[in-house]
Amino acid sequence: MPESTLDSSRREHDDRPVRKVAMLTAGGLAPCLSSAVGGLIERYTEIAPDVEIIAYLDGYAGLLTGRSVTVTPDVRSAAARLHRYGGSPIGNSRVKLTNVADCVKRGLVQEGQDPLHVAAEQLTRDGVDVLHTIGGDDTNTMAASLADYLGENDYRLTVVGLPKTVDNDVTPVRQSLGAWTAAEQGSVYARNIVSEHSSNPRMLIIHEVMGRNCGWLTAATARAYRGWLATREWVPEIGLDPRRWDVHAVYLPELKLDIEAEAGRLRGVMDDIGCVNIFLSEGAGVESIVAELEANGEEVPRDPFGHVQLDKINPGAWFADQFAARLGAEKVMVQKSGYFSRSAAANVDDLRLIKSCTDLAVECALRHEGGLIGHDEGRGGRLRAIEFDRVAGGKSFDPTTPWFADLVGAIGQPVT
């Protein structure tokens, strides 16, 4: 792939010393943000202790309004504590720098101002040489837009991003920070929710998992949950039956769903064991839900990035409506694990991934090599700074992946 003009420009300035860096976290939460902030601080302190570090508060909102905090020596010495916590110590927001009207409406810029220009000028006033953006596809597409603007307008600043999303749907990144933990935590959540099958005869439980366009998290959560089930001991004679605790269906955006056929299959499960447990990706069936709302003349709520606001259209409730009568359910429960999962502290696997990525992010920053740090599926899975013009969101999960095919095969669900 030919080098971009921006990358070539950066290489011309490789000898520039990095004196000051800034970081921000943006978008929704994921179980990596606090650890990534801590990891960047630790690595700079280890190999470039003279580099000044600031953090913009509340993501791009803080950058636009000039709100930041300085990483003091006391913070540097305590940075390791950040690995133990979820959330983001420096705050998040959903801001699209290219959505001028929204930025004006929210008071982040004045009428007639270009948010990209406002951001660039703030970075210049603050004397920032490198900006670290930690976020998902929207955050990093904004980082790409900002990097392009900086390069095209001769601002001497490098942008180095880190990929955060529980959906694991950033192209071409093999594994996004925090996704493994989110799946593990969704499984923990499910252990209690699924036990509700005993609260009523003919119980339908829908466990709604995050995942707008990509079903990876739902699939991985179901896999982790069934892995936990395999370690349990049962007493079927008194009703402690593993079949009642199992996952009976997994619905993803990537799978076509024949509701009548699935209702027929699940009606058999309900009649046999008295309950049905569905793991649902929140993005599954959204097209049908939106079409139904629009046909009824209702407005479809969307965020500043143009995404349908899934929490407001409530996919879990829609699926419950589709299945309840068809399955003869006496009681229906819809439970969402998203906020529980995304707010967790990073697990051991994610901590290892975060460290490798933050270490490389600092090394790339010090040589003014911009891009998104991740294992590049287009470069043999090598950990590197991926060119921003190759980064996109909405990467699909492949339902023919062997472990998922085995999972749905085990529960008797057809994959189409």
VOPA-610928 format. One record per residue (C-alpha): x negated, z negated, y; residue in one letter. Coordinates in pm, 1 decimal, always signed. Layout:
BEGIN
<px->X pz->Z py->Y rest->A>
...
END
This chain:
BEGIN
<px->+0.0 pz->+0.0 py->+0.0 rest->M>
<px->-141.5 pz->+90.5 py->+343.6 rest->P>
<px->-239.8 pz->-196.3 py->+567.4 rest->E>
<px->-5.1 pz->-276.5 py->+852.1 rest->S>
<px->-123.8 pz->-248.0 py->+1210.8 rest->T>
<px->-71.8 pz->-619.9 py->+1254.4 rest->L>
<px->-294.2 pz->-703.8 py->+957.5 rest->D>
<px->-567.6 pz->-472.9 py->+1087.2 rest->S>
<px->-546.0 pz->-638.9 py->+1428.3 rest->S>
<px->-587.7 pz->-979.5 py->+1270.5 rest->R>
<px->-896.6 pz->-875.3 py->+1083.8 rest->R>
<px->-1051.6 pz->-761.3 py->+1410.0 rest->E>
<px->-1025.2 pz->-1121.5 py->+1531.6 rest->H>
<px->-1144.1 pz->-1298.4 py->+1216.2 rest->D>
<px->-1428.2 pz->-1460.6 py->+1405.6 rest->D>
<px->-1194.6 pz->-1639.4 py->+1647.2 rest->R>
<px->-1208.5 pz->-2015.0 py->+1594.0 rest->P>
<px->-882.8 pz->-2188.9 py->+1513.7 rest->V>
<px->-847.6 pz->-2484.1 py->+1746.7 rest->R>
<px->-477.5 pz->-2562.7 py->+1727.8 rest->K>
<px->-206.3 pz->-2500.4 py->+1471.4 rest->V>
<px->+167.1 pz->-2563.5 py->+1473.2 rest->A>
<px->+419.5 pz->-2593.7 py->+1193.6 rest->M>
<px->+793.8 pz->-2588.9 py->+1161.2 rest->L>
<px->+1049.9 pz->-2615.9 py->+882.1 rest->T>
<px->+1371.3 pz->-2416.5 py->+901.4 rest->A>
<px->+1688.3 pz->-2317.5 py->+718.3 rest->G>
<px->+1853.5 pz->-2534.6 py->+458.1 rest->G>
<px->+1672.5 pz->-2819.7 py->+289.9 rest->L>
<px->+1472.8 pz->-2782.4 py->-32.6 rest->A>
<px->+1269.5 pz->-3033.6 py->-236.0 rest->P>
<px->+938.1 pz->-2923.0 py->-89.7 rest->C>
<px->+958.3 pz->-2944.6 py->+288.0 rest->L>
<px->+824.1 pz->-3295.5 py->+334.9 rest->S>
<px->+551.7 pz->-3235.8 py->+76.9 rest->S>
<px->+451.7 pz->-2901.8 py->+232.3 rest->A>
<px->+417.4 pz->-3065.0 py->+573.9 rest->V>
<px->+206.3 pz->-3339.2 py->+416.5 rest->G>
<px->-0.7 pz->-3087.3 py->+221.6 rest->G>
<px->-86.6 pz->-2882.5 py->+529.5 rest->L>
<px->-189.9 pz->-3193.4 py->+720.4 rest->I>
<px->-403.2 pz->-3315.1 py->+428.6 rest->E>
<px->-580.8 pz->-2983.0 py->+382.6 rest->R>
<px->-661.4 pz->-2937.4 py->+750.5 rest->Y>
<px->-790.7 pz->-3293.5 py->+758.9 rest->T>
<px->-1010.8 pz->-3222.0 py->+455.4 rest->E>
<px->-1170.3 pz->-2893.3 py->+558.3 rest->I>
<px->-1108.5 pz->-2855.4 py->+933.3 rest->A>
<px->-1054.6 pz->-3204.8 py->+1077.5 rest->P>
<px->-1120.3 pz->-3090.5 py->+1435.0 rest->D>
<px->-819.5 pz->-2856.1 py->+1434.6 rest->V>
<px->-535.2 pz->-3002.8 py->+1639.6 rest->E>
<px->-192.9 pz->-3002.3 py->+1469.8 rest->I>
<px->+151.1 pz->-3014.2 py->+1627.8 rest->I>
<px->+494.8 pz->-2984.5 py->+1468.9 rest->A>
<px->+796.2 pz->-2826.5 py->+1635.3 rest->Y>
<px->+1109.1 pz->-3034.5 py->+1585.7 rest->L>
<px->+1419.9 pz->-2890.5 py->+1423.3 rest->D>
<px->+1270.2 pz->-2556.6 py->+1329.8 rest->G>
<px->+1294.7 pz->-2258.3 py->+1561.0 rest->Y>
<px->+1527.5 pz->-2459.9 py->+1786.4 rest->A>
<px->+1234.7 pz->-2686.2 py->+1872.1 rest->G>
<px->+1003.7 pz->-2392.4 py->+1924.9 rest->L>
<px->+1245.7 pz->-2228.7 py->+2169.3 rest->L>
<px->+1299.3 pz->-2550.9 py->+2364.0 rest->T>
<px->+939.1 pz->-2672.3 py->+2350.6 rest->G>
<px->+1007.2 pz->-2991.6 py->+2155.3 rest->R>
<px->+709.9 pz->-3092.9 py->+1942.5 rest->S>
<px->+513.7 pz->-3390.9 py->+1817.3 rest->V>
<px->+137.9 pz->-3426.3 py->+1775.4 rest->T>
<px->-11.2 pz->-3512.9 py->+1438.8 rest->V>
<px->-216.4 pz->-3817.9 py->+1527.6 rest->T>
<px->-500.4 pz->-3974.9 py->+1326.0 rest->P>
<px->-254.4 pz->-4233.0 py->+1197.0 rest->D>
<px->-24.9 pz->-3956.5 py->+1072.5 rest->V>
<px->-318.7 pz->-3779.7 py->+907.6 rest->R>
<px->-417.5 pz->-4093.3 py->+720.3 rest->S>
<px->-58.9 pz->-4144.4 py->+598.6 rest->A>
<px->+19.8 pz->-3779.4 py->+517.7 rest->A>
<px->+17.1 pz->-3840.8 py->+140.8 rest->A>
<px->+332.7 pz->-4050.1 py->+180.4 rest->R>
<px->+528.2 pz->-3737.0 py->+268.3 rest->L>
<px->+500.5 pz->-3612.6 py->-92.1 rest->H>
<px->+732.7 pz->-3892.2 py->-204.9 rest->R>
<px->+1031.6 pz->-3790.2 py->+7.0 rest->Y>
<px->+1295.7 pz->-3521.1 py->+27.3 rest->G>
<px->+1426.5 pz->-3363.5 py->+345.3 rest->G>
<px->+1196.4 pz->-3268.3 py->+629.9 rest->S>
<px->+1028.1 pz->-3526.5 py->+851.6 rest->P>
<px->+1022.3 pz->-3278.5 py->+1140.0 rest->I>
<px->+1381.5 pz->-3155.9 py->+1107.4 rest->G>
<px->+1546.2 pz->-2822.4 py->+1033.5 rest->N>
<px->+1792.6 pz->-2581.8 py->+1193.0 rest->S>
<px->+1937.2 pz->-2238.8 py->+1123.4 rest->R>
<px->+1832.3 pz->-2019.0 py->+1414.1 rest->V>
<px->+1800.6 pz->-1640.3 py->+1411.6 rest->K>
<px->+1558.6 pz->-1537.5 py->+1684.2 rest->L>
<px->+1700.4 pz->-1185.1 py->+1691.4 rest->T>
<px->+2059.2 pz->-1310.7 py->+1736.6 rest->N>
<px->+2037.9 pz->-1339.1 py->+2113.8 rest->V>
<px->+2405.9 pz->-1421.9 py->+2167.8 rest->A>
<px->+2391.7 pz->-1715.6 py->+1928.8 rest->D>
<px->+2072.4 pz->-1851.6 py->+2084.1 rest->C>
<px->+2233.6 pz->-1833.3 py->+2428.7 rest->V>
<px->+2554.0 pz->-1993.6 py->+2302.7 rest->K>
<px->+2359.3 pz->-2284.8 py->+2157.8 rest->R>
<px->+2164.1 pz->-2336.4 py->+2478.9 rest->G>
<px->+1829.0 pz->-2247.2 py->+2320.7 rest->L>
<px->+1758.3 pz->-1967.8 py->+2570.9 rest->V>
<px->+1908.0 pz->-1855.4 py->+2898.7 rest->Q>
<px->+2126.6 pz->-1550.9 py->+2949.4 rest->E>
<px->+1905.5 pz->-1242.5 py->+2971.0 rest->G>
<px->+1613.4 pz->-1398.9 py->+2783.0 rest->Q>
<px->+1473.7 pz->-1257.6 py->+2458.7 rest->D>
<px->+1427.4 pz->-1545.3 py->+2210.1 rest->P>
<px->+1122.6 pz->-1376.7 py->+2060.0 rest->L>
<px->+961.1 pz->-1365.0 py->+2403.4 rest->H>
<px->+1058.7 pz->-1727.2 py->+2472.8 rest->V>
<px->+901.9 pz->-1832.5 py->+2141.7 rest->A>
<px->+584.6 pz->-1634.6 py->+2207.3 rest->A>
<px->+547.3 pz->-1782.2 py->+2554.4 rest->E>
<px->+600.0 pz->-2136.3 py->+2426.1 rest->Q>
<px->+332.5 pz->-2086.3 py->+2161.3 rest->L>
<px->+98.7 pz->-1955.1 py->+2430.4 rest->T>
<px->+167.8 pz->-2249.0 py->+2663.4 rest->R>
<px->+99.5 pz->-2486.3 py->+2376.8 rest->D>
<px->-228.9 pz->-2311.7 py->+2300.6 rest->G>
<px->-134.2 pz->-2244.6 py->+1938.6 rest->V>
<px->-363.5 pz->-2017.5 py->+1736.8 rest->D>
<px->-171.3 pz->-2034.2 py->+1406.3 rest->V>
<px->+196.3 pz->-2100.9 py->+1333.8 rest->L>
<px->+298.7 pz->-2219.4 py->+986.5 rest->H>
<px->+663.2 pz->-2147.5 py->+904.9 rest->T>
<px->+808.4 pz->-2325.1 py->+602.2 rest->I>
<px->+1142.6 pz->-2183.9 py->+494.9 rest->G>
<px->+1344.8 pz->-1940.6 py->+289.2 rest->G>
<px->+1423.9 pz->-1573.9 py->+325.9 rest->D>
<px->+1590.8 pz->-1610.1 py->+666.4 rest->D>
<px->+1307.1 pz->-1826.0 py->+800.4 rest->T>
<px->+1045.8 pz->-1582.0 py->+680.2 rest->N>
<px->+1227.4 pz->-1269.9 py->+798.5 rest->T>
<px->+1228.5 pz->-1444.4 py->+1136.7 rest->M>
<px->+857.9 pz->-1518.2 py->+1090.1 rest->A>
<px->+807.9 pz->-1147.4 py->+1018.5 rest->A>
<px->+999.1 pz->-1051.3 py->+1334.2 rest->S>
<px->+797.0 pz->-1300.0 py->+1536.7 rest->L>
<px->+469.9 pz->-1177.3 py->+1384.8 rest->A>
<px->+564.0 pz->-819.1 py->+1468.3 rest->D>
<px->+653.5 pz->-915.3 py->+1824.4 rest->Y>
<px->+329.6 pz->-1105.3 py->+1871.1 rest->L>
<px->+124.4 pz->-814.8 py->+1736.0 rest->G>
<px->+305.6 pz->-549.3 py->+1937.7 rest->E>
<px->+270.1 pz->-748.9 py->+2260.6 rest->N>
<px->-94.8 pz->-853.0 py->+2219.3 rest->D>
<px->-37.4 pz->-1223.6 py->+2162.3 rest->Y>
<px->-339.1 pz->-1354.4 py->+1973.7 rest->R>
<px->-164.4 pz->-1571.5 py->+1721.5 rest->L>
<px->-136.8 pz->-1567.0 py->+1340.7 rest->T>
<px->+174.5 pz->-1656.8 py->+1142.6 rest->V>
<px->+129.6 pz->-1800.5 py->+790.8 rest->V>
<px->+449.7 pz->-1881.5 py->+602.6 rest->G>
<px->+538.5 pz->-2085.0 py->+295.4 rest->L>
<px->+838.9 pz->-1982.5 py->+77.6 rest->P>
<px->+1106.4 pz->-2250.1 py->+47.7 rest->K>
<px->+1438.2 pz->-2187.3 py->-124.1 rest->T>
<px->+1627.0 pz->-2355.0 py->-404.9 rest->V>
<px->+1770.3 pz->-2012.4 py->-492.7 rest->D>
<px->+1424.6 pz->-1876.2 py->-589.1 rest->N>
<px->+1528.9 pz->-1541.8 py->-442.5 rest->D>
<px->+1244.1 pz->-1436.3 py->-211.8 rest->V>
<px->+1090.4 pz->-1095.4 py->-286.8 rest->T>
<px->+811.9 pz->-1054.8 py->-402.9 rest->P>
<px->+741.9 pz->-1427.3 py->-456.6 rest->V>
<px->+745.3 pz->-1526.9 py->-824.0 rest->R>
<px->+837.7 pz->-1892.5 py->-766.5 rest->Q>
<px->+962.7 pz->-2045.4 py->-443.5 rest->S>
<px->+869.2 pz->-2399.7 py->-351.2 rest->L>
<px->+1129.4 pz->-2658.5 py->-446.3 rest->G>
<px->+1335.0 pz->-2447.4 py->-688.1 rest->A>
<px->+1210.1 pz->-2618.6 py->-1004.4 rest->W>
<px->+1301.3 pz->-2958.9 py->-862.5 rest->T>
<px->+1644.7 pz->-2841.1 py->-752.1 rest->A>
<px->+1723.8 pz->-2724.2 py->-1106.0 rest->A>
<px->+1603.0 pz->-3052.3 py->-1252.5 rest->E>
<px->+1810.0 pz->-3254.0 py->-1005.3 rest->Q>
<px->+2118.8 pz->-3039.2 py->-1065.6 rest->G>
<px->+2081.4 pz->-3125.0 py->-1431.3 rest->S>
<px->+2062.9 pz->-3496.0 py->-1347.7 rest->V>
<px->+2379.5 pz->-3463.0 py->-1138.4 rest->Y>
<px->+2557.2 pz->-3285.0 py->-1423.5 rest->A>
<px->+2487.4 pz->-3568.5 py->-1667.9 rest->R>
<px->+2735.2 pz->-3789.0 py->-1484.2 rest->N>
<px->+2982.2 pz->-3522.4 py->-1376.4 rest->I>
<px->+3029.3 pz->-3379.4 py->-1724.5 rest->V>
<px->+3111.7 pz->-3725.4 py->-1859.1 rest->S>
<px->+3433.2 pz->-3696.2 py->-1654.6 rest->E>
<px->+3570.6 pz->-3485.1 py->-1941.6 rest->H>
<px->+3680.7 pz->-3816.4 py->-2090.9 rest->S>
<px->+3888.3 pz->-3915.3 py->-1788.5 rest->S>
<px->+4186.5 pz->-3700.0 py->-1882.8 rest->N>
<px->+4315.0 pz->-3483.2 py->-2169.0 rest->P>
<px->+4253.8 pz->-3109.1 py->-2128.1 rest->R>
<px->+4000.0 pz->-3152.4 py->-1850.4 rest->M>
<px->+3846.4 pz->-2855.3 py->-1665.1 rest->L>
<px->+3520.7 pz->-2937.2 py->-1485.6 rest->I>
<px->+3350.8 pz->-2686.7 py->-1257.1 rest->I>
<px->+2996.5 pz->-2773.5 py->-1154.5 rest->H>
<px->+2924.9 pz->-2557.9 py->-848.9 rest->E>
<px->+2554.1 pz->-2491.9 py->-794.7 rest->V>
<px->+2386.5 pz->-2334.8 py->-491.5 rest->M>
<px->+2295.9 pz->-1966.0 py->-511.3 rest->G>
<px->+2437.8 pz->-1712.8 py->-265.2 rest->R>
<px->+2307.0 pz->-1388.2 py->-410.7 rest->N>
<px->+2088.3 pz->-1511.7 py->-692.3 rest->C>
<px->+2196.3 pz->-1697.7 py->-1004.0 rest->G>
<px->+1851.1 pz->-1830.6 py->-1095.1 rest->W>
<px->+1925.0 pz->-2188.9 py->-987.4 rest->L>
<px->+2253.3 pz->-2208.5 py->-1178.2 rest->T>
<px->+2092.3 pz->-2060.5 py->-1487.8 rest->A>
<px->+1789.4 pz->-2291.7 py->-1462.1 rest->A>
<px->+2013.5 pz->-2594.3 py->-1401.9 rest->T>
<px->+2219.8 pz->-2515.6 py->-1710.6 rest->A>
<px->+1899.7 pz->-2468.4 py->-1908.9 rest->R>
<px->+1758.7 pz->-2803.5 py->-1793.2 rest->A>
<px->+2088.0 pz->-2978.9 py->-1865.1 rest->Y>
<px->+2112.3 pz->-2837.8 py->-2217.4 rest->R>
<px->+1748.7 pz->-2938.2 py->-2270.6 rest->G>
<px->+1850.6 pz->-3294.7 py->-2188.5 rest->W>
<px->+2149.2 pz->-3272.0 py->-2423.8 rest->L>
<px->+1915.5 pz->-3174.5 py->-2707.1 rest->A>
<px->+1738.8 pz->-3511.2 py->-2673.2 rest->T>
<px->+2057.8 pz->-3720.4 py->-2707.7 rest->R>
<px->+2204.2 pz->-3892.6 py->-3013.3 rest->E>
<px->+2578.0 pz->-3862.2 py->-3084.2 rest->W>
<px->+2866.7 pz->-4032.6 py->-3265.2 rest->V>
<px->+3123.0 pz->-3752.8 py->-3318.1 rest->P>
<px->+3340.5 pz->-3970.5 py->-3542.0 rest->E>
<px->+3452.3 pz->-4176.9 py->-3242.1 rest->I>
<px->+3456.7 pz->-3888.8 py->-2993.1 rest->G>
<px->+3100.4 pz->-3890.3 py->-2865.3 rest->L>
<px->+3080.3 pz->-3522.7 py->-2955.2 rest->D>
<px->+2801.5 pz->-3299.6 py->-2817.8 rest->P>
<px->+3045.9 pz->-3009.4 py->-2793.4 rest->R>
<px->+3240.9 pz->-3193.8 py->-2525.1 rest->R>
<px->+2923.1 pz->-3252.3 py->-2324.3 rest->W>
<px->+2799.3 pz->-2896.1 py->-2355.5 rest->D>
<px->+2808.9 pz->-2611.5 py->-2103.7 rest->V>
<px->+3084.8 pz->-2369.4 py->-2202.4 rest->H>
<px->+3031.7 pz->-2099.5 py->-1938.2 rest->A>
<px->+2769.1 pz->-2002.1 py->-1680.6 rest->V>
<px->+2885.2 pz->-1765.5 py->-1405.7 rest->Y>
<px->+2629.8 pz->-1591.2 py->-1182.0 rest->L>
<px->+2651.6 pz->-1332.1 py->-902.5 rest->P>
<px->+2461.1 pz->-1090.1 py->-1127.9 rest->E>
<px->+2720.6 pz->-1104.7 py->-1407.9 rest->L>
<px->+3042.9 pz->-910.3 py->-1419.0 rest->K>
<px->+3330.9 pz->-1140.9 py->-1495.1 rest->L>
<px->+3647.6 pz->-1044.4 py->-1678.1 rest->D>
<px->+3861.4 pz->-1344.8 py->-1591.5 rest->I>
<px->+4132.5 pz->-1268.0 py->-1845.2 rest->E>
<px->+3883.7 pz->-1225.2 py->-2128.8 rest->A>
<px->+3691.8 pz->-1538.8 py->-2032.2 rest->E>
<px->+4015.1 pz->-1733.3 py->-1995.1 rest->A>
<px->+4105.4 pz->-1633.7 py->-2347.6 rest->G>
<px->+3767.8 pz->-1746.8 py->-2481.2 rest->R>
<px->+3774.7 pz->-2075.7 py->-2290.5 rest->L>
<px->+4137.3 pz->-2143.7 py->-2385.7 rest->R>
<px->+4011.5 pz->-2156.5 py->-2742.8 rest->G>
<px->+3745.6 pz->-2410.2 py->-2640.4 rest->V>
<px->+4003.6 pz->-2619.7 py->-2456.3 rest->M>
<px->+4242.7 pz->-2615.7 py->-2752.1 rest->D>
<px->+3962.1 pz->-2708.1 py->-2991.3 rest->D>
<px->+3779.2 pz->-2991.0 py->-2810.7 rest->I>
<px->+4006.6 pz->-3081.5 py->-2518.3 rest->G>
<px->+3780.9 pz->-2990.9 py->-2225.9 rest->C>
<px->+3587.0 pz->-2705.7 py->-2062.7 rest->V>
<px->+3268.1 pz->-2740.1 py->-1854.7 rest->N>
<px->+3169.6 pz->-2447.1 py->-1631.0 rest->I>
<px->+2843.3 pz->-2408.7 py->-1439.6 rest->F>
<px->+2918.9 pz->-2181.7 py->-1142.8 rest->L>
<px->+2683.7 pz->-2021.6 py->-895.0 rest->S>
<px->+2845.7 pz->-2048.8 py->-551.7 rest->E>
<px->+2783.8 pz->-1677.6 py->-492.7 rest->G>
<px->+2973.1 pz->-1566.5 py->-803.6 rest->A>
<px->+3301.8 pz->-1399.8 py->-717.5 rest->G>
<px->+3245.3 pz->-1409.9 py->-340.9 rest->V>
<px->+3337.1 pz->-1044.0 py->-298.8 rest->E>
<px->+3674.3 pz->-1112.0 py->-459.7 rest->S>
<px->+3731.9 pz->-1420.5 py->-246.8 rest->I>
<px->+3642.6 pz->-1238.4 py->+76.3 rest->V>
<px->+3863.4 pz->-944.2 py->-15.5 rest->A>
<px->+4153.5 pz->-1182.7 py->-80.9 rest->E>
<px->+4104.1 pz->-1361.7 py->+252.9 rest->L>
<px->+4081.5 pz->-1036.4 py->+446.5 rest->E>
<px->+4387.5 pz->-895.5 py->+269.5 rest->A>
<px->+4575.9 pz->-1203.5 py->+387.3 rest->N>
<px->+4456.7 pz->-1146.0 py->+744.4 rest->G>
<px->+4235.1 pz->-1454.8 py->+742.2 rest->E>
<px->+3901.6 pz->-1468.5 py->+922.0 rest->E>
<px->+3597.2 pz->-1499.9 py->+696.7 rest->V>
<px->+3361.9 pz->-1765.4 py->+846.4 rest->P>
<px->+3000.1 pz->-1651.5 py->+881.3 rest->R>
<px->+2675.2 pz->-1814.6 py->+1000.5 rest->D>
<px->+2435.7 pz->-1677.2 py->+1269.5 rest->P>
<px->+2265.3 pz->-1462.8 py->+1003.3 rest->F>
<px->+2595.2 pz->-1298.8 py->+908.4 rest->G>
<px->+2619.4 pz->-1479.6 py->+573.9 rest->H>
<px->+2960.8 pz->-1591.0 py->+452.2 rest->V>
<px->+2981.8 pz->-1969.6 py->+490.6 rest->Q>
<px->+3031.4 pz->-2055.3 py->+126.0 rest->L>
<px->+3116.6 pz->-2419.1 py->+185.5 rest->D>
<px->+3416.2 pz->-2305.5 py->+392.6 rest->K>
<px->+3556.0 pz->-2046.5 py->+151.7 rest->I>
<px->+3504.0 pz->-2286.0 py->-142.1 rest->N>
<px->+3424.4 pz->-2067.0 py->-446.5 rest->P>
<px->+3462.7 pz->-2359.5 py->-687.3 rest->G>
<px->+3822.4 pz->-2416.9 py->-581.8 rest->A>
<px->+3895.8 pz->-2044.8 py->-612.2 rest->W>
<px->+3765.4 pz->-2034.8 py->-968.5 rest->F>
<px->+3961.6 pz->-2349.5 py->-1049.6 rest->A>
<px->+4276.7 pz->-2171.9 py->-933.9 rest->D>
<px->+4196.1 pz->-1873.2 py->-1155.4 rest->Q>
<px->+4137.9 pz->-2077.7 py->-1470.2 rest->F>
<px->+4351.4 pz->-2392.7 py->-1454.4 rest->A>
<px->+4684.0 pz->-2248.1 py->-1565.9 rest->A>
<px->+4525.6 pz->-1995.8 py->-1799.6 rest->R>
<px->+4344.7 pz->-2274.1 py->-1986.7 rest->L>
<px->+4638.4 pz->-2511.7 py->-1980.1 rest->G>
<px->+4425.9 pz->-2768.8 py->-1796.6 rest->A>
<px->+4601.2 pz->-3095.6 py->-1713.4 rest->E>
<px->+4336.8 pz->-3195.9 py->-1461.0 rest->K>
<px->+4072.2 pz->-2999.2 py->-1271.6 rest->V>
<px->+3757.6 pz->-3132.2 py->-1107.7 rest->M>
<px->+3520.0 pz->-2929.0 py->-887.5 rest->V>
<px->+3188.0 pz->-3095.5 py->-807.4 rest->Q>
<px->+2898.4 pz->-2953.3 py->-603.7 rest->K>
<px->+2542.0 pz->-3057.1 py->-674.6 rest->S>
<px->+2380.9 pz->-2860.5 py->-391.6 rest->G>
<px->+2320.9 pz->-3132.7 py->-135.3 rest->Y>
<px->+2214.9 pz->-3378.6 py->-404.4 rest->F>
<px->+1964.6 pz->-3130.5 py->-547.8 rest->S>
<px->+1818.2 pz->-2984.0 py->-232.3 rest->R>
<px->+1748.5 pz->-3323.1 py->-72.0 rest->S>
<px->+1531.5 pz->-3456.6 py->-354.2 rest->A>
<px->+1159.6 pz->-3524.6 py->-339.7 rest->A>
<px->+948.8 pz->-3262.6 py->-517.7 rest->A>
<px->+884.4 pz->-3312.3 py->-888.0 rest->N>
<px->+544.1 pz->-3287.8 py->-1058.2 rest->V>
<px->+565.1 pz->-2912.8 py->-1119.6 rest->D>
<px->+661.1 pz->-2840.8 py->-759.3 rest->D>
<px->+393.3 pz->-3075.6 py->-625.2 rest->L>
<px->+130.1 pz->-2871.7 py->-808.7 rest->R>
<px->+272.7 pz->-2546.9 py->-673.9 rest->L>
<px->+299.5 pz->-2686.3 py->-320.5 rest->I>
<px->-63.0 pz->-2801.3 py->-321.8 rest->K>
<px->-194.5 pz->-2466.4 py->-435.8 rest->S>
<px->+11.6 pz->-2289.1 py->-168.4 rest->C>
<px->-67.6 pz->-2526.1 py->+120.1 rest->T>
<px->-439.3 pz->-2519.3 py->+34.7 rest->D>
<px->-440.5 pz->-2139.9 py->+47.5 rest->L>
<px->-223.3 pz->-2136.3 py->+361.5 rest->A>
<px->-486.7 pz->-2335.3 py->+549.1 rest->V>
<px->-770.6 pz->-2120.7 py->+421.6 rest->E>
<px->-584.3 pz->-1803.9 py->+525.6 rest->C>
<px->-502.6 pz->-1954.5 py->+864.1 rest->A>
<px->-866.0 pz->-2036.1 py->+935.2 rest->L>
<px->-960.2 pz->-1671.6 py->+879.5 rest->R>
<px->-652.0 pz->-1541.0 py->+1067.4 rest->H>
<px->-497.7 pz->-1381.6 py->+760.4 rest->E>
<px->-123.6 pz->-1384.3 py->+816.8 rest->G>
<px->+156.4 pz->-1348.2 py->+564.6 rest->G>
<px->+374.4 pz->-1545.1 py->+325.8 rest->L>
<px->+183.1 pz->-1751.5 py->+70.8 rest->I>
<px->+304.8 pz->-1706.1 py->-285.6 rest->G>
<px->+239.1 pz->-1558.3 py->-627.5 rest->H>
<px->+286.0 pz->-1189.3 py->-555.4 rest->D>
<px->+488.3 pz->-1014.3 py->-827.0 rest->E>
<px->+375.5 pz->-682.7 py->-684.3 rest->G>
<px->+8.7 pz->-777.3 py->-724.1 rest->R>
<px->+3.4 pz->-906.7 py->-1079.1 rest->G>
<px->+130.5 pz->-1253.1 py->-986.9 rest->G>
<px->-178.9 pz->-1334.7 py->-780.4 rest->R>
<px->-150.6 pz->-1618.2 py->-528.2 rest->L>
<px->-214.2 pz->-1458.6 py->-190.3 rest->R>
<px->-88.5 pz->-1405.6 py->+164.1 rest->A>
<px->+188.5 pz->-1151.3 py->+109.6 rest->I>
<px->+241.0 pz->-902.4 py->+391.0 rest->E>
<px->+550.6 pz->-996.1 py->+589.1 rest->F>
<px->+684.6 pz->-641.2 py->+582.3 rest->D>
<px->+718.0 pz->-674.7 py->+203.9 rest->R>
<px->+914.7 pz->-999.8 py->+220.4 rest->V>
<px->+1291.4 pz->-997.7 py->+173.9 rest->A>
<px->+1564.6 pz->-1229.1 py->+55.3 rest->G>
<px->+1839.9 pz->-1179.4 py->-196.2 rest->G>
<px->+1621.1 pz->-1116.1 py->-501.4 rest->K>
<px->+1846.1 pz->-1098.7 py->-805.0 rest->S>
<px->+1808.6 pz->-1296.8 py->-1124.0 rest->F>
<px->+1778.0 pz->-1086.9 py->-1438.3 rest->D>
<px->+2043.7 pz->-1213.2 py->-1683.2 rest->P>
<px->+1861.2 pz->-1038.9 py->-1968.6 rest->T>
<px->+1573.3 pz->-1285.9 py->-1925.3 rest->T>
<px->+1517.0 pz->-1412.3 py->-2280.8 rest->P>
<px->+1573.6 pz->-1781.9 py->-2212.6 rest->W>
<px->+1901.9 pz->-1712.6 py->-2035.1 rest->F>
<px->+2017.5 pz->-1465.2 py->-2298.3 rest->A>
<px->+1947.9 pz->-1733.0 py->-2559.4 rest->D>
<px->+2142.9 pz->-1989.9 py->-2355.2 rest->L>
<px->+2461.1 pz->-1782.9 py->-2316.0 rest->V>
<px->+2431.0 pz->-1666.3 py->-2675.8 rest->G>
<px->+2427.9 pz->-2028.7 py->-2790.2 rest->A>
<px->+2748.2 pz->-2108.1 py->-2599.8 rest->I>
<px->+2923.5 pz->-1788.7 py->-2711.8 rest->G>
<px->+2952.2 pz->-1626.4 py->-2368.8 rest->Q>
<px->+2918.0 pz->-1247.1 py->-2353.3 rest->P>
<px->+2669.5 pz->-1109.6 py->-2098.7 rest->V>
<px->+2773.0 pz->-794.4 py->-1914.5 rest->T>
END
